[in-house]
Amino acid sequence: MANHRRAVQPQPGPQPIRRLVRALVAGLCICSLLPVPAGAQGAIDAPPVTVTAVALQRAARPCLDAFIAHDLPHQTAVAGHVVRMFDANGAGVAAGDLDNDGDLDLLLGNQDGDDTLLWNEGALAFRAEPFSAGKTRDVKLVDLDADGWLDAVLTRHTGGLNYFRNLGNGAFQRMTLPGVSFPAYTLDFADLDQDGDLDLVTATYDAGLLTDRGNEYLVNSSPRGVYYYTNDNGRMRATPLARTAQGLAILFPDLNADGRQDIVVGNDFLDPDYIWLRTDDGWAPAEPFAATTHSTMSLDQGDVDNDGRFEIFAADMKPYPGEVTADWMPLMADMMEGVTRASVLTDRQIMANVLQVAVAPGEYLNLAPDWGVDGAGWAWSSKFGDLDADGWLDLYAVNGMIEERLLGHIPNHELIEENQVFRNIDGWRFQTMPRWELDSERSGRGMVMADLDDDGDLDIVVNNLRGVAQLFENRLCTGDHLLVDLRWPGSLNHNAIGAQVRLVSDRGEFLRDVRVGSGYLSGDPPRLHFGFPEDARLERLEIRWPDGANSSAPVRTHNQQLTITRVDGE
């Protein structure tokens, strides 16, 4: 019952002296945690780059020290009025410039109706059109054919993977992804073998497959689990990494600081998360974390202390500070039924969020309680972003749960919670910020952060389960911004997925990475956002490309959108 007590009784964080001691321990190892230089994996000349700059549209709007909520023309539908098992999981959302007009568009998945494509027409006006239908789960936007147009890849509740090629004229052509035939619940893309094209990792959610397909699915030994697909001239070659999975999230961090992306698959229930390190011979299982979440709902990484190394956040189920926990008690008792005392004492899984902080290559400590983010409710998509542009990454978690069996003891079978936003206080701890007015109670699932009105700051889009989707317009009006798009026209990885970009200034260095997705079932735009104080003096951008090459570009002016294009030699 130890996990049960931790889940329903949030504990106060440690005293500042304890945080200082842990920070000093981590600091002793920081020299070994920096990214491996390109020369360590073979000599790669520093490629030159060209830089195109466009001024951001800094509208003269009143500063409200808060976000403004706008309803979007999309609602995730659930057949009937009762939300049954795994329909409760909802659907994802992705942001990306689908028409190459400079604005970021939106694609929202649906449970029992049409997905919705929202074309961004500027000034937070969107033109909606139906996209596809079929109980969508994951939503990703990625340029698979390297033609300069973002394509769409969706998963369905029964494990189907749908690929829609962007034709560049506002239309999409439904196609097969050669070599991909196994079911998937969540997926992500990156150049994991560093050969210049995008590889794929998928994971099934076996509990959902059993519910949707029945016992015959398991009896027939249908393929499921985690698959790594290497891209072989446009055809995916599958390698099974695990034969079962309860995968809800995938992340590609560099866990051992060798300059290569590794694989983390977050599993629901008692199934431990899967972790594989990239080696010269393929993939090797690993356990770098002293503690992990019990039921991993979401994964993201970000440099929360600006030390040049990414921390990893995994979201789970634990009441947030101040939440009334009476509705949780029967639920948690039911979830802990059948868990033996021995397993509770020996299992590394805990029913709480974790913040993995590296203390040596391949070795991490969970500092979520120290930072004040071990409880955020029944958290789904949870992501880092510098929302107030002070140079420190904040954290936003959407939450809530609706399900007839687990929550039959409360009205409408719904655990109503407020989404939680945590402001990063100078890289030492997080503080809840209710005055930012991001505390929606619509049971959020997929969520993405992106600048949707071209003013530089991060807005937020949430695909809710009960209630229409929401766009939270950022009106904090603090700090300055820099947006960065990478282009690698000489490769099959046009948007340089997997690149790391560091902004160097007199107020510190800020690290970001280009990725296809993070959080829960959600797709991130390849456009990077940097926030920093208004009086910061910018110096340069340092780019580590996916193949290990390094480039540098000077930057002096605030509030710009930069397109940095790699120029490879003939």
Secondary structure per residue as TSV (DSSP state, phi and psi in degrees):
chain	resnum	aa	ss	phi	psi
A	1	M	-	360.0	1.3
A	2	A	H	-61.5	-43.8
A	3	N	H	-61.9	-36.8
A	4	H	H	-63.0	-42.4
A	5	R	H	-66.6	-39.1
A	6	R	H	-65.0	-32.1
A	7	A	H	-70.6	-31.9
A	8	V	H	-108.7	-4.0
A	9	Q	S	-128.9	86.3
A	10	P	-	-57.0	134.0
A	11	Q	-	-99.9	149.4
A	12	P	-	-65.7	149.6
A	13	G	-	-72.7	169.4
A	14	P	-	-70.6	162.4
A	15	Q	-	-67.7	156.7
A	16	P	H	-53.0	-33.5
A	17	I	H	-64.1	-34.2
A	18	R	H	-68.0	-38.6
A	19	R	H	-64.4	-38.2
A	20	L	H	-64.4	-42.6
A	21	V	H	-61.6	-44.9
A	22	R	H	-66.9	-36.9
A	23	A	H	-64.5	-38.9
A	24	L	H	-66.0	-38.4
A	25	V	H	-61.5	-45.6
A	26	A	H	-64.0	-38.1
A	27	G	H	-63.6	-30.8
A	28	L	H	-61.7	-25.0
A	29	C	T	-102.4	0.8
A	30	I	G	-64.7	-27.2
A	31	C	G	-63.7	-26.9
A	32	S	G	-91.6	0.3
A	33	L	T	-104.4	-5.5
A	34	L	S	-67.7	150.6
A	35	P	-	-56.5	143.4
A	36	V	-	-67.6	130.3
A	37	P	-	-64.3	158.2
A	38	A	G	-58.3	-35.1
A	39	G	G	-62.1	-21.3
A	40	A	G	-70.0	-17.3
A	41	Q	G	-119.4	21.7
A	42	G	S	115.9	143.2
A	43	A	-	-69.0	122.9
A	44	I	-	-128.8	117.9
A	45	D	-	-60.8	145.5
A	46	A	-	-70.9	110.0
A	47	P	-	-74.0	141.0
A	48	P	-	-70.6	160.4
A	49	V	E	-133.9	155.6
A	50	T	E	-109.7	148.3
A	51	V	E	-125.5	126.6
A	52	T	E	-115.3	130.2
A	53	A	E	-118.7	138.8
A	54	V	E	-130.7	132.2
A	55	A	E	-69.4	139.5
A	56	L	-	-74.5	151.6
A	57	Q	-	-87.6	85.8
A	58	R	-	-81.8	90.0
A	59	A	-	-66.9	144.7
A	60	A	-	-83.7	78.4
A	61	R	-	-114.5	151.4
A	62	P	-	-65.0	138.9
A	63	C	-	-80.5	126.3
A	64	L	-	-110.9	-5.3
A	65	D	S	55.1	34.7
A	66	A	E	-162.5	170.2
A	67	F	E	-98.9	149.2
A	68	I	E	-107.3	128.1
A	69	A	E	-87.7	131.5
A	70	H	E	-123.5	135.0
A	71	D	E	-77.7	141.8
A	72	L	E	-107.5	152.0
A	73	P	E	-76.6	62.3
A	74	H	E	-157.0	137.6
A	75	Q	E	-141.0	127.5
A	76	T	-	-70.8	114.5
A	77	A	-	-91.2	144.1
A	78	V	-	-126.3	123.8
A	79	A	S	-57.7	132.1
A	80	G	S	77.1	-175.8
A	81	H	S	-102.3	-5.1
A	82	V	S	-108.2	126.6
A	83	V	-	-89.2	115.4
A	84	R	-	-95.8	175.3
A	85	M	T	-49.9	126.9
A	86	F	T	73.5	-16.4
A	87	D	G	-64.2	-23.6
A	88	A	G	-64.0	-15.8
A	89	N	G	-72.8	-17.4
A	90	G	-	67.7	-155.9
A	91	A	-	-143.4	167.1
A	92	G	-	-98.1	-176.8
A	93	V	E	-149.2	148.4
A	94	A	E	-138.7	152.1
A	95	A	E	-123.8	141.4
A	96	G	E	-178.9	159.2
A	97	D	-	-85.5	90.5
A	98	L	S	-78.0	-22.9
A	99	D	S	-112.2	8.3
A	100	N	S	55.4	37.6
A	101	D	S	-101.3	4.1
A	102	G	S	98.0	-21.1
A	103	D	S	-94.0	148.9
A	104	L	-	-88.2	126.7
A	105	D	E	-95.1	173.4
A	106	L	E	-130.7	142.0
A	107	L	E	-127.6	119.8
A	108	L	E	-113.1	128.9
A	109	G	-	-78.7	159.9
A	110	N	-	-131.3	150.6
A	111	Q	S	-83.8	-48.7
A	112	D	S	-130.6	16.0
A	113	G	S	-141.9	-162.8
A	114	D	E	-72.1	138.4
A	115	D	E	-65.0	156.8
A	116	T	E	-122.9	127.0
A	117	L	E	-100.0	122.4
A	118	L	E	-110.6	106.7
A	119	W	E	-78.7	125.3
A	120	N	E	-78.9	117.2
A	121	E	-	-105.9	11.3
A	122	G	S	93.7	153.3
A	123	A	T	56.5	35.1
A	124	L	T	62.4	28.0
A	125	A	-	-102.8	135.0
A	126	F	E	-129.8	142.8
A	127	R	E	-104.6	118.8
A	128	A	E	-95.3	142.0
A	129	E	E	-148.8	147.2
A	130	P	E	-66.7	146.4
A	131	F	E	-111.5	-60.0
A	132	S	E	-157.1	178.1
A	133	A	E	-146.2	155.0
A	134	G	S	142.5	40.2
A	135	K	-	54.2	67.9
A	136	T	E	-73.9	143.2
A	137	R	E	-113.7	-83.2
A	138	D	E	-83.7	148.9
A	139	V	E	-134.5	119.7
A	140	K	E	-132.5	142.4
A	141	L	E	-117.3	122.8
A	142	V	E	-157.1	142.8
A	143	D	-	-84.0	89.2
A	144	L	S	-74.8	-33.0
A	145	D	S	-101.3	8.2
A	146	A	-	54.7	38.1
A	147	D	S	-100.1	5.8
A	148	G	S	90.2	4.2
A	149	W	S	-122.7	131.6
A	150	L	-	-71.6	128.8
A	151	D	E	-96.5	172.3
A	152	A	E	-118.9	136.3
A	153	V	E	-129.6	125.3
A	154	L	E	-124.4	149.5
A	155	T	E	-109.8	157.5
A	156	R	E	-116.7	165.8
A	157	H	T	-64.3	-26.3
A	158	T	T	-93.6	8.8
A	159	G	S	98.7	-0.2
A	160	G	-	-70.2	147.2
A	161	L	E	-116.2	122.4
A	162	N	E	-113.4	129.1
A	163	Y	E	-113.3	125.6
A	164	F	E	-118.5	112.6
A	165	R	E	-81.4	129.9
A	166	N	E	-77.3	117.7
A	167	L	-	-85.0	-5.6
A	168	G	S	83.0	3.2
A	169	N	S	-123.3	22.3
A	170	G	S	90.8	-3.4
A	171	A	-	-113.3	157.1
A	172	F	E	-128.3	139.7
A	173	Q	E	-108.2	122.3
A	174	R	E	-73.6	127.5
A	175	M	E	-138.3	168.5
A	176	T	-	-92.5	150.6
A	177	L	-	-97.8	105.1
A	178	P	T	-52.9	127.5
A	179	G	T	92.4	-8.6
A	180	V	-	-103.1	110.0
A	181	S	-	-131.9	-13.3
A	182	F	S	-81.2	151.9
A	183	P	-	-67.4	155.5
A	184	A	-	-148.8	141.9
A	185	Y	S	-103.5	-46.1
A	186	T	E	-127.5	154.6
A	187	L	E	-151.7	163.3
A	188	D	E	-159.5	156.3
A	189	F	E	-120.7	145.8
A	190	A	E	-169.7	163.4
A	191	D	-	-85.4	77.6
A	192	L	T	-74.2	-24.3
A	193	D	T	-100.9	5.3
A	194	Q	-	55.4	42.2
A	195	D	S	-108.9	6.2
A	196	G	S	103.3	-8.4
A	197	D	S	-122.6	174.2
A	198	L	-	-95.2	126.2
A	199	D	E	-96.2	172.8
A	200	L	E	-135.1	140.7
A	201	V	E	-126.1	132.3
A	202	T	E	-125.8	154.9
A	203	A	E	-141.2	140.5
A	204	T	-	-90.0	161.6
A	205	Y	B	-115.8	91.2
A	206	D	H	-63.4	-33.6
A	207	A	H	-61.9	-40.5
A	208	G	H	-69.0	-39.5
A	209	L	H	-63.6	-40.1
A	210	L	H	-62.9	-40.6
A	211	T	H	-67.1	-43.1
A	212	D	H	-83.0	-29.7
A	213	R	H	-108.9	-17.0
A	214	G	-	86.7	176.9
A	215	N	H	-62.0	-27.5
A	216	E	H	-57.9	-32.4
A	217	Y	H	-60.7	-42.8
A	218	L	H	-77.5	-39.2
A	219	V	H	-60.7	-38.8
A	220	N	T	-79.9	2.7
A	221	S	T	54.2	42.0
A	222	S	-	-60.4	143.4
A	223	P	-	-63.2	134.1
A	224	R	-	-154.4	175.8
A	225	G	S	112.6	-148.8
A	226	V	E	-111.3	128.9
A	227	Y	E	-124.9	136.6
A	228	Y	E	-104.8	123.6
A	229	Y	E	-110.1	115.7
A	230	T	E	-87.0	139.2
A	231	N	E	-84.9	114.3
A	232	D	E	-115.4	88.7
A	233	N	T	54.4	43.3
A	234	G	T	92.0	-10.5
A	235	R	E	-107.4	131.5
A	236	M	E	-84.7	131.6
A	237	R	E	-109.4	119.2
A	238	A	E	-87.2	136.6
A	239	T	E	-127.3	119.1
A	240	P	E	-73.3	132.7
A	241	L	E	-104.7	-28.9
A	242	A	E	-151.8	142.2
A	243	R	S	-90.2	-10.5
A	244	T	-	-136.5	159.6
A	245	A	-	-165.2	152.8
A	246	Q	B	-123.1	49.3
A	247	G	E	-74.2	123.5
A	248	L	E	-113.5	-13.6
A	249	A	E	-156.2	150.6
A	250	I	E	-133.5	139.2
A	251	L	E	-140.2	149.3
A	252	F	-	-120.6	68.6
A	253	P	-	-83.0	164.8
A	254	D	-	-97.0	94.1
A	255	L	T	-75.6	-31.3
A	256	N	T	-112.3	15.7
A	257	A	S	56.3	40.4
A	258	D	S	-103.4	7.3
A	259	G	S	84.9	6.3
A	260	R	S	-122.0	141.4
A	261	Q	-	-76.4	137.9
A	262	D	-	-106.2	-178.6
A	263	I	E	-122.3	129.4
A	264	V	E	-124.4	126.2
A	265	V	E	-115.1	119.2
A	266	G	E	-85.5	120.8
A	267	N	E	-102.7	143.3
A	268	D	-	-78.1	167.5
A	269	F	T	64.4	-153.2
A	270	L	T	-79.4	-5.1
A	271	D	S	-68.3	121.2
A	272	P	-	-63.0	152.1
A	273	D	-	-60.8	149.2
A	274	Y	E	-96.9	137.7
A	275	I	E	-137.6	130.1
A	276	W	E	-129.4	134.8
A	277	L	E	-96.7	140.1
A	278	R	E	-75.0	127.7
A	279	T	E	-125.9	174.7
A	280	D	T	-64.3	-21.8
A	281	D	T	-102.6	3.9
A	282	G	E	129.4	-125.6
A	283	W	E	-122.4	132.4
A	284	A	E	-120.4	127.4
A	285	P	E	-60.6	148.0
A	286	A	-	-149.2	162.3
A	287	E	-	-136.4	76.0
A	288	P	-	-81.4	-9.5
A	289	F	B	-101.3	130.0
A	290	A	S	-70.7	-29.4
A	291	A	S	-143.1	145.0
A	292	T	E	-133.2	166.1
A	293	T	E	-66.8	152.7
A	294	H	S	-74.0	-49.9
A	295	S	S	-127.4	93.8
A	296	T	-	-74.0	119.1
A	297	M	-	-101.1	-25.2
A	298	S	E	-158.2	148.6
A	299	L	E	-136.3	138.6
A	300	D	E	-152.7	161.5
A	301	Q	E	-132.9	150.2
A	302	G	E	-169.9	153.1
A	303	D	-	-87.2	87.6
A	304	V	T	-77.9	-19.2
A	305	D	T	-112.9	9.0
A	306	N	-	54.5	40.5
A	307	D	S	-101.2	7.1
A	308	G	S	86.9	11.9
A	309	R	S	-137.5	135.9
A	310	F	-	-75.2	136.5
A	311	E	E	-95.2	159.1
A	312	I	E	-120.6	129.9
A	313	F	E	-112.8	128.5
A	314	A	E	-119.6	130.4
A	315	A	E	-97.6	142.9
A	316	D	-	-139.4	-160.5
A	317	M	E	-109.8	112.7
A	318	K	E	-159.6	133.8
A	319	P	-	-55.5	144.2
A	320	Y	-	-83.7	161.7
A	321	P	T	-56.0	128.2
A	322	G	T	90.1	-8.7
A	323	E	-	-72.2	138.5
A	324	V	-	-70.9	125.6
A	325	T	-	-101.8	4.4
A	326	A	T	-59.0	-40.5
A	327	D	T	-68.3	-20.6
A	328	W	H	-78.7	-27.4
A	329	M	H	-59.4	-53.8
A	330	P	H	-63.2	-34.4
A	331	L	H	-63.3	-49.2
A	332	M	H	-68.6	-34.7
A	333	A	H	-62.1	-40.1
A	334	D	H	-66.5	-40.0
A	335	M	H	-68.7	-30.2
A	336	M	H	-87.1	-5.3
A	337	E	T	-61.4	131.5
A	338	G	T	89.6	-7.4
A	339	V	-	-85.5	118.2
A	340	T	-	-75.5	157.5
A	341	R	H	-60.8	-38.4
A	342	A	H	-61.5	-41.5
A	343	S	H	-69.1	-35.0
A	344	V	H	-63.3	-38.1
A	345	L	H	-76.4	-25.3
A	346	T	H	-106.7	-18.2
A	347	D	-	-73.1	137.8
A	348	R	-	-77.7	-11.7
A	349	Q	E	-79.7	136.0
A	350	I	E	-127.9	146.3
A	351	M	S	-84.1	74.2
A	352	A	S	-168.3	159.6
A	353	N	-	-64.5	152.9
A	354	V	E	-127.0	145.3
A	355	L	E	-119.4	103.8
A	356	Q	E	-83.6	120.0
A	357	V	E	-116.8	124.8
A	358	A	E	-72.6	131.2
A	359	V	E	-114.0	-9.2
A	360	A	E	-166.0	160.1
A	361	P	T	-56.3	121.4
A	362	G	T	78.1	14.4
A	363	E	E	-137.0	126.5
A	364	Y	E	-131.8	150.0
A	365	L	E	-115.5	147.0
A	366	N	E	-88.0	112.3
A	367	L	-	-112.0	20.9
A	368	A	H	-58.0	-44.3
A	369	P	H	-62.4	-38.6
A	370	D	H	-61.5	-38.6
A	371	W	H	-87.6	-6.4
A	372	G	T	79.6	28.2
A	373	V	-	-127.9	25.9
A	374	D	S	-78.0	-17.0
A	375	G	-	-129.8	125.7
A	376	A	-	-137.2	22.8
A	377	G	E	86.8	-163.0
A	378	W	E	-78.8	80.4
A	379	A	E	-78.8	137.1
A	380	W	E	-110.5	-119.5
A	381	S	E	-63.5	127.0
A	382	S	E	-136.4	125.6
A	383	K	E	-141.6	154.0
A	384	F	E	-89.7	147.4
A	385	G	E	-173.8	143.7
A	386	D	-	-82.3	83.9
A	387	L	T	-70.5	-32.6
A	388	D	T	-104.3	9.4
A	389	A	-	51.7	48.7
A	390	D	S	-108.2	4.8
A	391	G	S	94.6	0.8
A	392	W	S	-123.5	134.0
A	393	L	-	-73.3	127.2
A	394	D	E	-93.5	177.3
A	395	L	E	-135.3	134.3
A	396	Y	E	-128.1	133.7
A	397	A	E	-129.7	128.3
A	398	V	E	-98.3	147.7
A	399	N	E	-149.6	-172.8
A	400	G	-	110.6	155.9
A	401	M	E	-148.2	139.2
A	402	I	E	-134.2	123.2
A	403	E	-	-170.4	133.4
A	404	E	T	-69.1	-34.6
A	405	R	T	-84.0	-52.4
A	406	L	T	-65.4	-33.4
A	407	L	T	-115.5	30.8
A	408	G	T	-65.8	-12.4
A	409	H	T	-88.9	-1.8
A	410	I	S	-125.6	158.5
A	411	P	G	-57.4	136.6
A	412	N	G	58.2	14.9
A	413	H	G	56.9	32.8
A	414	E	E	-126.3	124.0
A	415	L	E	-87.6	103.5
A	416	I	-	-88.1	120.0
A	417	E	-	-131.9	160.8
A	418	E	-	-95.7	129.2
A	419	N	-	-53.4	147.7
A	420	Q	E	-115.6	131.0
A	421	V	E	-119.5	135.9
A	422	F	E	-122.9	122.0
A	423	R	E	-86.7	135.0
A	424	N	E	-80.0	119.7
A	425	I	E	-97.3	90.8
A	426	D	T	54.7	32.2
A	427	G	T	72.1	22.2
A	428	W	T	-116.9	-34.9
A	429	R	E	-163.8	169.7
A	430	F	E	-110.7	147.8
A	431	Q	E	-130.2	131.7
A	432	T	E	-64.4	144.7
A	433	M	-	-128.5	73.2
A	434	P	G	-62.0	-26.3
A	435	R	G	-71.9	-10.9
A	436	W	G	-75.2	-9.7
A	437	E	-	58.7	47.1
A	438	L	-	-108.5	20.5
A	439	D	-	-93.8	51.3
A	440	S	-	-61.2	150.0
A	441	E	-	-117.9	29.6
A	442	R	S	-94.6	16.4
A	443	S	-	61.1	70.9
A	444	G	E	-71.1	151.8
A	445	R	E	-128.2	-88.0
A	446	G	E	-73.4	148.1
A	447	M	E	-155.0	143.5
A	448	V	E	-141.9	147.5
A	449	M	E	-109.4	133.2
A	450	A	E	-167.0	154.4
A	451	D	-	-83.1	106.9
A	452	L	S	-101.6	-7.3
A	453	D	S	-122.6	16.5
A	454	D	S	60.8	29.0
A	455	D	S	-105.2	-0.3
A	456	G	S	102.2	-30.7
A	457	D	S	-86.5	167.1
A	458	L	-	-88.4	119.2
A	459	D	E	-92.7	170.2
A	460	I	E	-132.7	136.5
A	461	V	E	-120.7	132.1
A	462	V	E	-124.4	128.4
A	463	N	E	-93.4	105.1
A	464	N	E	-85.7	159.6
A	465	L	S	-90.6	-43.6
A	466	R	S	-118.2	102.2
A	467	G	S	120.9	157.5
A	468	V	E	-68.9	156.7
A	469	A	E	-64.1	155.1
A	470	Q	E	-128.6	145.2
A	471	L	E	-113.7	124.0
A	472	F	E	-101.4	108.8
A	473	E	E	-77.6	127.2
A	474	N	E	-77.9	114.0
A	475	R	E	-123.3	33.2
A	476	L	-	-73.7	-32.6
A	477	C	-	57.8	39.0
A	478	T	-	-121.1	150.0
A	479	G	S	70.0	-177.8
A	480	D	E	-122.6	174.4
A	481	H	E	-140.9	157.5
A	482	L	E	-143.6	127.1
A	483	L	E	-108.1	139.2
A	484	V	E	-132.4	124.7
A	485	D	E	-111.4	129.8
A	486	L	E	-98.9	144.2
A	487	R	E	-131.3	133.4
A	488	W	-	-130.7	75.0
A	489	P	T	-66.2	-18.6
A	490	G	T	-87.2	7.9
A	491	S	S	-128.3	176.5
A	492	L	S	-90.7	8.2
A	493	N	-	-117.3	74.3
A	494	H	T	-59.1	-37.6
A	495	N	T	-96.4	11.7
A	496	A	-	55.4	46.4
A	497	I	T	-60.6	130.6
A	498	G	T	99.6	-8.6
A	499	A	-	-69.3	151.8
A	500	Q	E	-115.0	136.8
A	501	V	E	-126.6	129.8
A	502	R	E	-116.7	124.3
A	503	L	E	-95.0	119.1
A	504	V	E	-99.4	129.3
A	505	S	E	-145.0	172.8
A	506	D	T	-76.2	-5.0
A	507	R	T	-106.3	11.5
A	508	G	E	126.1	178.5
A	509	E	E	-115.9	137.9
A	510	F	E	-122.7	124.0
A	511	L	E	-109.5	134.0
A	512	R	E	-136.2	162.1
A	513	D	E	-132.9	149.1
A	514	V	-	-89.6	124.5
A	515	R	-	-141.1	165.3
A	516	V	S	-86.7	-37.7
A	517	G	E	-156.0	166.5
A	518	S	E	-166.6	-178.5
A	519	G	B	73.2	-133.2
A	520	Y	T	-124.1	113.2
A	521	L	T	56.3	27.2
A	522	S	E	-126.0	152.9
A	523	G	E	-114.6	129.3
A	524	D	-	-91.9	144.3
A	525	P	-	-70.1	148.5
A	526	P	S	-70.8	-4.2
A	527	R	-	-79.6	121.9
A	528	L	E	-88.3	146.4
A	529	H	E	-118.3	130.7
A	530	F	E	-120.6	129.0
A	531	G	E	-111.8	152.1
A	532	F	E	-164.0	159.9
A	533	P	-	-61.0	151.2
A	534	E	T	-61.5	-28.6
A	535	D	T	-92.7	9.0
A	536	A	-	-68.9	142.8
A	537	R	-	-102.6	111.8
A	538	L	E	-79.2	146.3
A	539	E	E	-118.2	-56.8
A	540	R	E	-164.5	165.0
A	541	L	E	-108.5	130.9
A	542	E	E	-109.2	124.5
A	543	I	E	-116.5	125.6
A	544	R	E	-107.0	109.5
A	545	W	-	-74.9	162.4
A	546	P	T	-58.4	-24.9
A	547	D	T	-89.3	4.0
A	548	G	S	97.0	-8.7
A	549	A	-	-70.1	152.0
A	550	N	E	-121.7	137.4
A	551	S	E	-131.6	162.7
A	552	S	E	-138.7	143.4
A	553	A	E	-139.3	129.2
A	554	P	E	-69.5	147.3
A	555	V	-	-145.5	130.9
A	556	R	-	-125.3	-27.6
A	557	T	-	-100.3	138.5
A	558	H	S	-80.4	166.1
A	559	N	S	54.5	56.8
A	560	Q	E	-131.9	156.4
A	561	Q	E	-109.0	117.8
A	562	L	E	-106.4	135.3
A	563	T	E	-110.4	116.1
A	564	I	E	-109.4	117.1
A	565	T	E	-110.1	126.1
A	566	R	E	-77.3	136.0
A	567	V	-	-116.6	102.8
A	568	D	-	-87.7	149.3
A	569	G	-	-70.2	161.6
A	570	E	-	-71.2	360.0
